[in-house]
Amino acid sequence: MDFSLTEDRRMLSDSLSRFLADKYPYDHRAKVAYEAPFHDAALWGEMCEIGVLYALAPEDAGGFGGAGFDITTVFETLGRGLSPAPVLGTLLASRLLTAAGADQASLLDGSVRYAAAIGELDAPYDLDGIETTAEGGKLTGRKSVVYGGNDAEVFLVAAKSGGTLALYEVKAEDADVTGYGMIDGGGAAELFLDGTPGTEVLSDARAALEDALDAGRLALCAEAVGAMDATNEMLLEYLRTRKQFGVPIGKFQALQHRAVDLVTEIEQARSITILAASKMGTPEQAHFVAMAKSLIGRAARLVAEEAIQMHGGIAMTWEAAVSHYAKRLVMIDAQLGDEDYQLERVMAGYAA
């Protein structure tokens, strides 16, 4: 099978790569990713003009993509550039609006910032554990770790309504939002709802929520692949240039073997991400996305740990880009369900 990018996807990837290299180099990223709003808000509009968000939505929703490989194209490039922009939260929101058949023109052009408020403290991944309630258009509860919620203007909130999970649109100005930065850069928020007014967007939203979470997990897998590629390139360059006993340390056979093992892990991660992307929109979507997220949680952590060990002490410093890539790779595992949680989903799929 031919897994090469289509012309449109290649052009989008190239354009986004140039944008990140020119406008979001490492030094700039390090300055903005850890201080509110935890990304460069002034560059958000420029990124949207490239078509990044339009690529995440299908044509009937106003975009020009929306398929699994559109998601991986965008997020692999973002991962390679270590972008802290709140694209993950926007993707989740776009998938939900698409399922609801709602207008999302302002989301896609970047003029209004959306975030999806799904997880809770006691139910970070499990929809069955959601305790937020909606009654008479008023929402009560707390949503935790809402990606991009720190400067979102509109939240799409999953809440129990009667015996079903429904989706509500809540304006940030009507809610209590506590924003904060994540340890690896980028922003999130806690959303507190106490009789907060909300507009129902979708009355039975379980399937849409599951799909949005799967799309987010696939995006994280692709982001990890891009970040692993960049980390490995930095590692190989270091092995070629760092000398010990008068020779580059890359000449040492033990380090060569470890470097080859990392390439194998990265290619396995890339392959299973491609497989998961190909299954989006099919009955097997959840199963293969869970497989990919579980494998990548392990592989990304290994790449991060090995890159730090082979770089030595310099990889623990703030100034070394590899330290920030390693931190992001480790944290990707925790987002939208870690390695163990995804493995349980895979096993449940086989049992069914």
N, C-alpha and C positions, 0 to 999 in steps of 0.2 A: 504494500500500500504506500501511496505517496503522502507523507505527512508534512510536506513543505507548505509554507504559508501561501494563501492566495495573494494575488497582486494587491488587492485592497488592504488586506491585513498586514502585508509587508510594508506598504506605504505608511500605514498608521503606526506600526512599530518603529519605523525609521524616524518618522516625524516626532514621536514621543521621546525616542532616545536622544535626538538632537536637542529637544526642548529641555530635557533633564540635564544633559551635559552642559548646555549653555546657561540655563537659568537656575538650575538646582544642583550645582556641583557640591562635592562633599563638604567643603568649608561652609557654604551657605546653609546646607541642610543641617549641619551641626549647630548652627546659630538659632535656627527657627524651630527645630523639631522638639525642643525641650522647654520652650517658653510660649505661653498663651499667644495666639490660638493653636500653637503646636504644629503649624505649617505656615507657608507664606500665603496669606489670604489674598495678597495683591496679585499673585500668579495664578490663582484658581480660575479666573475668567480666561486667561490665556491658555491654560491647559484644556479647558472646555472647548475653546475655539478649534483646537486640533481635531476634536471629534471623539475624545476619549469616552465621554458618557454616552454619546449617541451609539457608539459601538456596543454598548451593553444592553441596548433595548432593541426589540424587533421592529420591523417596518410599520406594522399596524399600531405600534405604540409611539411612533414618531422617530424611531431610531433607524439604524441601518445594519444591525447585527443581532445580538442577543443569544447567539448560539454558544455552545461550550468553547469552541475554538476562538471566538471573539473575546470571551472572558480571559482565556489563557494568554492570548496575544497581548492584551492590555496589562495584565498583572505580572506577567513574566518580565515585561519591560520596566514596570514600576519597581519590581524586586531588584532588578539589576541596578537601577539607579537609586535604590534605597529611599524612595519617595515617602514622605510622611503625609502626603495629601489624603484627605478623608474619602477616598474612592470606594473603599470597602463598604462603609455605611451607605453610601449613595447607591451602590450596586444592590444591596439588600432592599432599599426603599424602591428602587426602580422595578425590581422583580415583583414586589408586592403591588405596586400601582398597575403594572402590566396585567397581573392576574385579576385585578379589580376592574380593568377596563377604564381606569381613570386617566384624566389628562395629566401628563407629566412634562409638558413643554418647558415649564420653568425649571424643572429639575435637570433636564437634558442640556439646556443652554447655560446652566450654572447660575442663573439669576436668583434662584431660591435654593437654599441648602437644606436637604432632607436627611433624616437619620431614622433607622428602624430600631424601635425599642421593643425587644423580644425577651431577652434573658432577664432573670431575677436572681437575687442572692441565693435562694434555696433551689433554684431551677435554672442554672446558667445555660443549659442546653436542652433540657427536657420540656417539651410543650405541655405534657400532662401535669407538670408541677406548677404551672403559672397560676398565681393567686390574685393578680390584678383583676378587678371586677368593673363592669360597666352596667349602670342602671339609669335609665331615663336620660341617656346622653351625658352622664357624669361618670368619670373614671376615678377609681381609688386604688392605690397600690404604689409599688416602687419598682422601677426598672433599673437594672444594674449593667455597667460596662456597655453603654450605648456608644458604639464607635462613631466618631465624628459628631457626637451630640453636644460637645462643648461649645460649638458655635453654630449649631443647626437652628434653623428658623421654624421648621415643621417636623414633628415626630409622627411616625406611623407606629401606633401602639397596639400590641396584641393583648387582648383582655377577654375574660370569661363573660359571656352574655347568655344567661339562661344555661342551656346545656351544651353550648358550642363556644369555640374560640372565634372571636370576631376581630376585625381590624378597624382602628379608629385614627382619625387625623387630629392631632393636638398641636396647637400653636405654642411655640416656646414661651411666648409672653404670658400665656395663661397657666404655665406650670412652674414648678420649683426645680430649676436645673442647676446642678453642681458639677461644673466642668473640672477636668484635671488632665495632666499629661501622663501618658503611659511610660513605663520604665525604658522602653526601647524607642521612644519618640512617637509623635502623633498624639491625638487627643481623644478623650472619651468623656462620658458623663454619667452621673446618677440622675434619674428622673423621678421626682416625687409627685405623686398625684393624690389629691385630697378633694374629691368632689369637683375635679377639673373638667371643664366642658370639652367634649370631643365629638367629632362628626363621623358617623359610621361610614366606612369605605367599602367594607366587605363583610357580609353577615356570617358566612361560614368560611373561615380563613385558614383552617388547618393545612389543607393541601398547599395553599399558596405560601404559608410560612415554612413548611418543610422544603418546598422548592427553593425559596429564597436562601434558606440556610445551606442547602446543598450547593447553590451557586456561590455563596460566600466561601464555603470550604474548598471548592474547586479553585476559586480565585486565590486563596491562601496557598494552595499547593503550587500554583503557577508562580506566585510571588516568591515562594521558597526556592523553586528551581532557578529563577533569575538571580536571586541573592546567592545561592550556592555557586552558580557559574562565576559571578563576580568575585566571590571569596576565593574560589579555587584559582582564578587568574592571578589574584594578588599573592596567593601562597606560592604558586609556581615561579612568579617573578622574584619573590624573596629567596626561594631556594636556588635560583640561578645566580643571584647577585651577592648574597651573604656568604662571606668566606670564613672558614675555620681551618686552622692548620695549613693555611696557604691555598686552599682549594674551595670552590663553591660547595656549600653543604648539600646541594642537590646531587653531588657525586656519591654521597654516602648511600649504600644500597638499602639500608634500613628505612631511610626517608623516602627513597624511590618507591619501595613497596607500599609504604603508607599512602603516598600520593596516588599511586595507581588504584589502591582500594577506594580512595575518595572518588576518583573518576567513575568507578564502577557503581558506587552508591548514587552518584548524581545522575548517571544515565538510567538507572533503574527508576529513580524518582521522576525523571522526565517521561519515561515510557508509561508509567502508570498514570501520570497526569494526562497524557495524551489519550489513554484508554478511557479514563473517567470523562474527559471532555467529549469523547465520541458517544458516550452513553447518556449525555444530557438530553432530556426530553423523551426518554424511553422508560419502560417499567423497571429497568435495572439501574436507573440513575443513582438512587440512594445507596445501593450496595457497593457500586464501584467507586463512588465518591468517598465512602467510608474507608474502603480499602486503600485508596490513594492517600487520604489524610493520615491514616494510621502509619503507613510506611514512611511518609514524608516527615512525620513527627520524629521518628527515630533517625532517619537519614540526615535531616537538617541539624539535629543536635550533634551528631557525630562529626559532620563537616565543621561546625562551629568549634567543637572541642579540639579537633585535630589541627585546625588552622591556628588556634591560639597556642597549642603546645609546640608546633613546629616553628612558629614565629618567635616563641620565647617571650620574655618580659615585655617587649615593645608592644605586643598585642593586647596588653592590659591597660595601655595608656589611652587617654581621651583623644589624643592627636592622631592615633592610628585608626584609619578607616576600618580595618579588619575587626576591631573591637566592636564597632557599632553594627557591622554586618552580623557578627557572631551573636550579639545580643538579640537582634531581630530574628535570627534563625531559631534561637531557643524559644522565643516568645510566641512564634507562629504556632507551635504545637499546642499552646494553651487556648488559642482562640477558636471559638465555635466547636469545641469538643476536642480533647487531647487524644493522644495515641491510644490509651486504654479505653476511653469511651468509644472511639471509633471501632476498635477491635471488637467490643461487645456488640456493636451494631452489625458488624460483618458476621459474627457468629450467630446472631439472632436471624439474620437473613438466610444463612445456611439451614438453621433449624426449621425455619418456615418452609 
